[in-house]
């Protein structure tokens, strides 16, 4: 449970770091990159947590990995 909390806090911190109005094109690109990273990491964390609720034994491990992978894909596709 502590790992999940840390992952959620890290994702939230990344999202907050991406907030604010950029003043230069470089800052705008950095914010866009931070939003993408936050989406990918947040998607992986959420997908892993949801996948971990399914199955037992090695099936649970596979579901957790699949959930994290699908969450990463969803977060990355939201960037484009």
Buried (B, 14 or more C-beta within 10 A) or exposed (E): EEEEEEBBEBBEEBBEBBEEEEEEEEEEEBBEEBBBBBBBBBBBBBBBBBBBEEEEEEEBEEBBBBBBBBBBBBBBEEEE
